[in-house]
Amino acid sequence: MLREQSRDDRPDCSLQSDIWPSDPVLELQPMKRPNYPQANLFNLCRSRDFCSIALSSIVVLILALSLSGCPRILSPLVTPRYLFTSSLFPRKMSYQQELLVAQLAVQRAAILTQKVFYEKTKGTLSKDDFSPVTKGDFGAQALIIQAIRANFPQDEVVGEEDADSLRENDALRSEMWNLVKDIKLTDAESDKVIGGPFKNETEMLDALDGGKSPGGPKGRIWALDPIDGTKGFLRGGQYAVCLGLIEDGDVKVGVIGCPNLPLDDSAPLSAEIGQSGAAGTETGVLFSAVKGQGATSRPLSDGAVREGKAISMRPVTDITKACFCEGVEAGHSAQDDNAEVARRLGINSPSVRLDSQAKYCSIARGAGDIYLRLPVRADYEEKIWDHAAGDLIVREAGGEVTDITGNRLDFTKGRKLSANRGVVAAPKSIFEQVINAVRAVYAAKASI
């Protein structure tokens, strides 16, 4: 039980009179306040400066709430790009609008390509280099460029196709228009974000012709391959819809849709993977990456973008157990040289041959480990649209991507990788072993 402390109980302290009051009951003496001039609140509120500051604060608060919570309030006045990238209220993560637009654009294009994939007649033409092009290539490119123009009208596009042959082929143009005009995402809001349907054939052809940028070292340039792996597409195997944003020569965003890859990241890699092409099977994956933010995979959707998960390359401790993949077509990759690299690394299992940038995606999610695309000719130059998106996705998943000399892929030279020869991709843990084996193979060839 607390008791009142008597004077005798108090400690002997020379400063006792300052600590203890003279009576048993604590008496608080009022403090003497400094003689500051008294502010008149009424007069303060009436002052012009105060009113100006208060009004400005209210305006800034309203603007902040509008931009952060309801960006569409300002949409009639501000273009979509700047709604997402306001310098006053920056997003925590960069390139999020670009990522969303690219994902939705690739998903919508994949709806079209899969529709053509299951048709018996794919409207095939042959280009000057004898590579095939289908109405799926034309339609997918038109849809994706439309999405880019709707959101980033100042950006350039390096695309693989153009509308010249369609303008000369009335039957194919009409067939493609009948296909494209009905393609849309099932989520109306998502479809609206990427421009909605084309109004007429002329608008479709103009969009298709929007991929003629020469590329180069400056500016924002989208590298687009509407159907990467057209021969795989025609034979019922792997293909990919690929889109990458290159800014001042640096790949910032990469998105790849692989309609025939299995959803399961752990599914074993094989040449027959996804070749059944049966509707309703668990296939269709959307891969994406933003520089510095990692790589993800998610189910390929026909509506809004679905939830994704982070992916990473498989940790390889024994390189002899590594799985490497290469292209199906011998005209695209020196398969004998690939085999010699594998032999020098002690890899005895046969390579897995897949078409398209599905190879980049497969090693990025750990289904494979090494991707080799060694040049078939000394003068062969890779196209930037065949590698931009895959290069970023692999590097963001923990891998390295270089040419056969160990130099990073250079996307500043225009439409081609003219400063590079071949492509080598592998996890960082074994990359030095792989690139050294590649160098040894080419050194041996040079000495013959």
Buried (B, 14 or more C-beta within 10 A) or exposed (E): EEEEEEEEEEEEEEEEEEEBEEEEEEEEEEEEEEEEEEEEEEEEEEEEEEEEEEEEEEEEEEBEEBBEEEBEBBEEEBEBBEBBBBEEEEEEEBBBBBBBBBBBBBBBBBBBBBBBBEEEEBBBBEEEEEEBBBBBBBBBBBBBBBBBBBBBEEBBBBBBBBBEBBEEBEEBBEBBBEBBBEBBBEBEEBBEBBBBBBEEBEBBBBBBBBBBBEBBBEBBBBBBBBBBBBBBBBEBBBBBBBBBBBBEBEBBBBBBBBBBBBBEBEBEBEBEBBBEBEEEEEBBBBBBBBBEBBBBBBBBBBBBBEEBEEBBBBEBEEBEEBBBBBBBBEEBBBBEBBBBBBEBBEBEEEBBBBBBBBBBBBBBBBBBBBBBBBBBEEEEBBBBBBBBBBBBBBBBBBBBBBBBEBEEBBBBBBBBBEBBBBBBBBBEBBBEBBBBBBBEBBEEEEEE
